[in-house]
Amino acid sequence: MQRRRIAVIAAGVVLFGGVVAVLRSTGAGDPATRASTSTPPPTSLAAFAAEGVLVPTPGAPPEQPADLRVVSGPRRMQVLWSGEEAAGYEVRWGRDGRFDHTKLIAQSATQLDGLDDGAAYQVEVRAVDAFGQRSEPARGEGTPRTAKIGDYALVDAFDQPDAPDPARWRLATRNTCARATPGQGDDGARLVISSNCASAPASLRSRTPFVLRDADDLGRVVVETDAPGADGELTVDLVPGPVSTVSGDGLPPDALRLRVAGSAGKTSAEVLTPEGTPTTPTRAVPTLEQGLSHRWELVLRRDGARVLMDGDVVATSPAVPRWREATALISVSGPTGQRVNISLVAFDAAPATAPPFVPPPQVRVAIAPDAAPVTGTPIRGVTGGQLRMTLLHTDSSPTAPEFTVAVGDTRVPLRPAVPGAPWRAAVGYPVVADIPAAALVQDGDQLAVTVVAGVRMQATHVDLELTPAPDAPPAPRPSTEKTPLNGLEPVLARANGTVLDAGGRPVPEGSPIQRGRVVFELTLDGRSGQRGTGVAGLAGFTVRLDGDRVASVPTNLGGPGVAGVYRLALNTSGLSFGPHMIEVKLFSTSSDTRPTSAFVPFFVSQ
C-alpha cells in the first residue's frame, strides 16, 4: 500500500518505499508559517470543505470506560480500565474533590506520579473520540503508600534531591548519549534516565558489590522501573570483575544477565549466559503499557535462576553463578528521545558496602602506538586508582593483543576486566588498569591517558575509581546535573497516511492513480507520540492539495482531541498528469505546541 508516516521532527527528508516525503514541525523560521514568529498558531479550527471534497463528521459520543481500578504504590497510583477502545482518554485527578491535574493519553492505563503518600486522591477518566467528544466519566480513588522493604544489603529509592548518589552509582554512557537526573514535579521522587541516542545503552554501575549468601537462596536483584518501554531493553548484568559496561552480545565468562525486551507490542524476559543456557517461560509476560512501573526481580538459587514480574514467576533458568561476588549493572536502551524512570534498586544479598568515594577528574583517552610523558598537578589525598575502559575495535585476531596504558610518565599493564572475555570485532572489550598515585597527574581538570596499542580501536566508556589515603578528609559531594536531555512536554500524535482508490482499496506501492476521486486516510497514533505527561491536545488538522486548502477538520468539539482515524475524499478530476502533493498540518489546542506538517506525494497517470 502507499503509506506515508508523519513524524514529529524539526526538519528532515525521509524515504518511504522509494518516495521522498518531507516532514517538518512548523515553527519559527519555517517559510510556510513565517507569521508564527509574531503570531501564535491557531488553537481552534472552523470546519471547511472545498467543492468536491468530502470530510468526516462526528457520530455519537463514546462509551464510558468500564471496570476502573486504582492500584496504589509508593508516591504513585496506577489507573486501569476496560470497555470499548477509544481514540484517546482524558484523565483528571486531585484531592478533596478538586481535579487540578489533567492529561490526555491513548491507552487504557496510566500512572500518576509525584503524589503524597497517605493522601486520598480522586480520579476521573473519560473516553475521547476522534473529534474530541467526551463520554461520561468513570470514577475511582486511591491512597499512595510506600511499603517497607526488607533488610536488604542495598536499597535505593532515588528520592534524594541530587539522585543518583555518586557514592553509590556511576553512569556509563557513550559520549553524551544519556543523563541520570532526579525526578521533579510529575516525574516524582525517582531517577530519570534520558537519552538522545538510538539503541545506545546507559548503564548504572553499582559501587556496592553484589555478594552471594551462603544459603539455598543465594540472592536477588530488584529493579522497579517503567523500562523497557515499547521498543527498548532493560538488562541486569552480574559480572565477576571490575567492569563499567558489558556489550550486548559479548557477555564475559560466568556473567549472568536478566534481559527484558519490548518489541512489536510484546515483551519477553529471559536469563542469558555466555554459554547460551536456555530460559523456560512459565507464563506470558502481559502487554506493558507505556509509563507504568513494574517490579522485576532476578532471583539466584543453588538450583537455578528465576525471573519475577510484580511478584509472579515469568521465567526460569538452570543457570547458577560460579562466583561469590559480582559487579551489578542496570542498563536501559531504546529509541532516540527515550525517558526511563527507576524508582527502586535493591540487593537482597550478603552485606556489602561501597568503597569510599573520591570525585575523579575527567579522563581524556588517546590511542596510539606510543605516548609521550605528561606533566601536570598530582592528585592529592589518594593512594592510587583503578582505570576501567571498554574498547571497541575491528581487529580480526582470535585473541587480544597485550596493551599498556600510559598515565603521566608511567606505563602499566591494561588487562581484561574479566579473564577470558571475548575479543571480537565490533564487540566491547572491558579492560582495567591499576594506576599508582605517582602517575595520577592532572592537566587542568583532566587526566590524560594513552592506550599504547597497534590496533585501531576506540574507548567507548572510561571510568576512574580513586582510592583515598587513610588520613584524607571526606571528599566534598560533587554537584549533579538536574536537567534531563529531553523534556516532558507533550507532543502531538504521530500519523500514518494511506492513499486509497475510489473503492477504498490501498493503492499498491509506487502505482499511479487515475483521475477521478481518491481517498486519503489519516491515522493519528497517540501511543507513538505519548510521553510521561501524555499527548498534546489536538485542535484539528488542515489538508492542502498542491498548496490550496481543501479541508479543515476540527477535533475539539468537547475538549482537546487525542488521536483517531479520518478519511477524506478528494476530487482529482481537474488535476494535470504527473506528480502532486498533499499537505496535512496538525494544530494543538495549546499555543505552546508547534503545528506539525507532512507532505505526501502521489502521481496522476494519463
N, C-alpha and C positions, 0 to 999 in steps of 0.2 A: 504494500500500500504506500501511498505517497504521504508520508508523515513528517511533520516539522516540529521540533521541540523548541519551546520558548524558554530561555533560561534567564535568570536574574543575574546579569553581569554588567560590568561597567561598559565594556565595549569588546567586540571580537567578531571573528568570522568563523563559523562552524560549518563543516561539510557533512551533509546528511545524504547518503546514498547517491553521491555524485552531483548534488545540487548544493550550491552555496547559499546559506541563509545568514544574513547579517543580523545579529542580535544586539540590542543595547538597552540600557536603562537610561531613560532620557532625563537629564538634569542640567545643571549649569554648564554652559558651553556646548550643548547639543544644538546644532543648527535647526533641527526640527522643532525645538521648543525654546528658542533663544529668549523669548519673552519671559520664561520662567525664572530668569536671573533676577527679575524685579517683581514678577507677579507669581504668587504661589499657584501650583497646579489646581485645577478644579477638584472639589471633593464630593461632587454630585453631578450626575448627567441627566439630561432630558432624553426620553425615548425618541428615536428618529429612524426612519427607513426611507431610502431613496426609492424612486419609481422602479418597480420590478424587483425589489428586494424584500424578502420575507424574513422576519426576525422572530426569535422565540418569545413566548409570552408566559407569564406565571400561571400556575394552576392553584390548587388548594394548598393551604399551609401544611407543613409536615406534621407527622405524628409525634406525640410526646415521647421522650425517651422512657424506657421501661427498666424496672429492676435496678434502680440506682443503689449503689453500695459505696460506703465511705470506709476505707481502711486506714486507720491512724498509725503513724510511725513517729520516729524522732524528728521533731520540728517540721513535720510534714503530714499531709493527708493524700492518699490516692483515691480518686473518684472514678468509678467504673459503672457502666450502664449497658443496656442492650436495647432491642427494639429495631424497627425498620431503619436501615442505614440511610443517613442523610448526607448532604453535600458538606456540611460542617456543623459545628456546635458552638454555642455561646455559654461560657461557664462564668458564674458570678459567685463571689464568696466574701464573707466578712464575719463580724462579731456583733452580738446584741442586735440582730436584725438589720444592721447596716451593711449593705453589699457594696463595699468601696473598692473591690478589685474585680476586674473583668478581663477575660481573654477569649479569643476565638481559636478553635482547634479543628482538626479534620479527622480525628479518630475518636473512638468511643471510650476513651480513658484519658485521664490527665493526672499530673502530680502537682500539688500546691505546696511550695516550699517557703522557707523563711517565716514559718509560723511560730507562735509561742507555745511551748509545752504547757499543758494543763488548762489551756483556754478553750472554750467551746466555740466552734465555728459552724456557720450555716452555709449551705451550698445550694445553688440553683443551676440546672442545666436545661437549655432549650435547644432543640434541633433547628437548624437553619437550612433553608433550601437554596437553590442556585440563584434566587432573586432576592435573598435577604429576608424572606418571610420567616417568622418565628412560630414555634409550637408553644403550647402551654408548658410551664416549667415542671421538671421533676426535682424534688427537694430531698435534701439529706443533711446530716450534721455529724460532726466528729470532734474528738479532742486529741490533739497530738501528744504523744508520750514517748520518752526515751527509756527503753528497757535497760536494766543493769546488765553489763557484760561480765562474764565470769573472770576469775583470777587468771588472766592471760599474761603471757610474757611481754606482749606489746599490744597496746590498744591506742589507736589514734583516730579520733572523730573529726579531725581537721577543723575544729571550731574556734581555733585561735585567730585573732585578727591579722596575724602575719604568717598564716599557714602557706606552705609546708614548713615545719620546723627544720632548719638546716642541720641541727644536731641529730635529727632522726632520718632525714631523707635527702637524697641528691637526685636531681632531674637530669636525665641524659637524653639529648635530642640532637639530631643532625643540624648543625649551624643554628639558625634561629627559628627552626620549624615549629617549636611548641613552647608553651609557657605554663607554669603552675602558679596559680594565684588564689587568695582566699575568696570564698563566695561572699557576695554582698547583695543586699536587697532581696529580690525574688530568688536569687541563687541560694539563699540560706547560708547557714554557717557550715560550709563544706568546702572541699577542694575543687577548683575548676582547672581543668587542663584544656587549653585551647590550642588549636593547630591551624597553620596556614599552608601546610604541605600535604599533598595527597599521599596516603599509604605510608608515610614516614612515621615509624613508631616513636612514641615518647615513653620513656621508662622511668619509673620511680624506683630507685635503689634504696633498700632499707640499710641503714648503717648498723642496725641491730641484727646480728646473725640469727638465722633460724636454726635452733638446736633441737634435735630429736630427744624425746623422753625415752627412758628405759622401761617401756611398757608395751602391751599389745597395741594400744592406741598411741602411735608414735608422735602425732601432732597434726595440726591443721592450720591452713591459712584461710582467713575470712576476708572477703572484699565485698563491700556494699557500694554499688555504683549503677548508673544508668547506661554504662557501656555494655555491649559493643555498639548498639545502635543498628540502623537498618543495613548498613554496608560496612561494618567495621569489625575489629577484633579486640578482644580482651585476653591477655595472657598473664599467667602467673608462673614465673620460672624459679626453680630452686636449683642452684648451680653450686657444686662443690669447689669453689675457687673465687678469687677476688676479681669478679667481672663487674662492668658497669652496664653493658648491653649484651644481648645474645641475638645473633642473626636468626631471621625467621625460619630458614631451612638449614641451619648449621648448629644444632644442639651439641654442646660439648659432651664428652663422655660422662655417663652417670647422671646427667641432668634430668629433671622431671619438669614437665610443662602442662599446665591446665590451659586449654585453648577454647575460648567461646567465640564463635564467629556468626555474624549475621549476613545473610545474602538472599536476595530474591524472596523476601518475606519469611524466610525460615531461619532458625537458629540451631546451631549444633554445639555440643560440648564434648570434649574428649581429653584424655590424658596422653601426652606424647612422650616418647623416649627416643634416644639416638638409635636404638635397635629396632624401632617400629613396633613395640609391644601393642597388641590390639586393645581397643576400648569397646566395651559392650554397653550399648544404650539400654537402660532399664525402663525408660518411659520417654515419650516425645517431649522435647522442650517446647512449651507453648509459645505462640507468637508474642514477641516482646514489643509492646507499644512504646513509641518514642518518648523519651523523657521520664520514664518510670524506673525507679531504682529497684534492684533485686540484690539479694544476698547470695553470693557464690562462695562455695567452700571446697577446698581441696583437702581431703582427709587422707592421711597416710597411716596405714596399719601394717602389721607384720604379714598379714595375708593379702595385701594389695591396697589399691587406692580407690577412693570413691569421690564422685563429684556431686555436690548438693546444690540445688537451687531453691532458695526460700525454705530450707529445711527438708526438702524431698530429694531422695537419691535419683539422679537422672542418668548416671553412667558409672561403670566400674571398670577397673583395670587390674591385672595381676602385678603391675609394676610395684616394686618395693625399693626404697632408697638403699644405696650401698655406702652411704656416708653418714657421718654423725652431725656435721654442721654444714650449712649452705648459705650462699648469698641469695636473698629474695628480691626478685624484680617484678613489679606490677606494670605492665605495658598496655598502651591503648594505641590504636591506629584506625584510620578511616579516611573519608573524603576530605578534600580541602574545606576549611571553614568549620571543621568538627569542634564541638564543645562537649567534654565529658565531665561529669560530676562524680566525685568519690566522697562518700560520707562516712566510711569506716574502713580501716585496715586493722586486722588483729591477728596475732600469732598465739595459738593455743599450743604451747610447746614448752620445753625446758627453759628455766630462767636464763636470761642473757641480757647484756647491756651493750649499748653503743659505745665505741671508744670516744675519748674526749675530742671535742670539735675545735679545730683551728681554721678560721676562714682562709681558703687558699687564694693565691693570686691567679689571674687569668693566665692560661698556658697557651703559648704560641708554638705550634709544631711545624717543623720543616722536615722534609725527607730528601736526603742527598747522599751521594757516595762518600762524602767526607764532611767534617764540620770544623769550624774554627772556634777557638776558645771565646767565651763570652764573659765580659766583666759587668759588674753591677753592684748592688747593695745586698748583703746577705740577709736572709730572712731570720729574724731574731726569735728566740724562745722556742726553737724546735730542735729535735734530735735527729730528724730525718723525715722522709716522706715516701709514699708509695704512689707511683705513677701508673694509671690504668688507661689503656687505649684500646680501640677497636680499629683494625687495619683492613682496608678493602683493596683488593689487588686483582690483577688479570693474569697472574703467573700460572702456567700450566704444569708446574712441577708437582710431583706427588707428595713431597714433604716440604715443610717450611725451611727456608734458609736460616742461618744464625744472624741475629740482629744485635746491635748495641745502640744505646741511646746516649747522646752527648748532652750533658747539663753543666753549664758553666765550663770549667776546664776538665771535667771528669767524665769518663765513659764507664757505663755499667751495662751488664747484660740485660737484654729485653727478652723475657721468656714467656712461654704460653701461660695464660692465667689458669688454664686447666690442662694438665698434661694430656696429650693425645687429641687436642681439639683439631677439627678438620681444617686442612689448608686447601681451600678450593677457590677457584676464581669466582669473583662477584659474591662471595660469602664472607661476612665479617669474621675476623680472626682476633680474638681477645688476647691481649698481652699485658704484662705487668713488669715493672722495674722498681727496685728498691734504691732510693736516692739518698746518699749521705748528706748530712746537714751542710758540710762544707761546699757542696755543689749547688745548693739552693740559693741562687743569686738572681735577684730581680733586676730587670732593666725597666725602670719606671714602675708601673704596676703590673708588669708581665714577667713571666718566667719563660725564657727561650729554651726550647728543646729541639734537638735534631735527631731523628731516627736515621742511623747510618746504615744504608742498605743499597744494593744494586738492583733492586726490583722496583718497578713502577707501582706505586700504591698511594693511598691517601688515608689519613687518620680521620675517621668519621665521628669518633667520640673520644674525648680526652677528659680525664678526671684525676685530680691530685688530692691525696689524703695526707695531711701533715700530722706528725706526732709531736705533741707539746713536750717541752722539757719539764722535769718534775717540779721545778721551782717557778715555772712560768705562771703569771697571773691569768685568771679566766679571760678567754678571748671575748671581745665585745660581739654581740649578736649582729650580724650584717643586716642591712635593710633589705626587704624583699619587694619584688615587683607586685603592684596591686592591680594593674590593668590587664585584662585578658587581651589576646591578639585579635579576637573578634567579639562583637557586641551581642547583646540580647535583643536588639531592636527587631521587631517582627518585619517580615518581608512579604510581598505579595505571592500568592500561589504560583507555582510553575505550571507550564502549559504544554500541551501537545496539540498540534493541528493536523487534521487529515482532510485531504481533498477527495470528495465523493462525486460520482457522476449523478445524472438526473434521477437515477433509480435508487440512490443512496448507497451504492456499492463503492468500496475503496478503489481509486484509480491505481492500477499497477505502477510500481516504482519506475519513474523515467518515461512513462507513457504520456503523450499529449492528450488534450481533451478537445472535444468538438464544440463548436459554437452552440449556444443554447443556454441551458441552465445547469449550474454546478452547485453543489452543496459544500459548504465549509464547516467542518465540525471542530469545535474548540473545546478541549478538555482542560480544565484548570485543576491541577493536582495540589491540594492543600498539604498533604502529607510530606511531599518532597520539599515544600517551602517552609515547613513548620520548624520553629525554633523553640527554645525554652519558654518564651513569652507568647508563643502561638503564632498565628498567621495574621498578617496585616489585613485590616478590613477593606473589602473591595467595594468601591462605589459603582463600578461598571467598566465597560470597555467600548472602544470605538473601532470601526472597521473602515479602512480606506482601500479603494481599488485604483491602482495606478495614480495615487495621490489624491483622488477625490473621495470625500467622506460619503459612505453609502449606508452606514448604520451606526447607531449609538444604543447600547443596551444597558439600562441602569440595573444594578444588583443590590440596592439598599432600600428595598421597599419597606421593610420593618426594622431596619438597622443594617449595619455593615454586612455585606456578603462575605463568604469564605472561599468557596470553590464551586464547581459544577460542570455540567456538560451542556453545550449550546450548539444548535445547528442553524445556520443561516443559508438561505437560498439566494444565489447571485445570478443576475442575468448577464450572460456573456455574449449575447447575440450581436451587440454592436462593437465588440472588440475586434481589433485587427489581428491578423495572423501573426504569431510569434510570441515572444516572452511577455509576461505580465507579472504584476506584483500585488499581493495582498499585505496590507499592514494592519496589525492588531496592536492596540495600545490599551494597557490596563491602568486604571486610576484608583487610588486609595481614598478612603474616607478621611485620611489624615494628610494634611499638607506637608507633614514631615517625611512622608514616604514617597519617594520619587516614582513617577509613572514608569512603566516598562513597555518597550516597543519590540515588536518582532516583524520581520519582513519575510514573507513566504512566497516564493516564486512559483509560477506554473506556466504552461505553454499551450497556446491555442493553435491547433493544426488546421490546414486547409481542408 
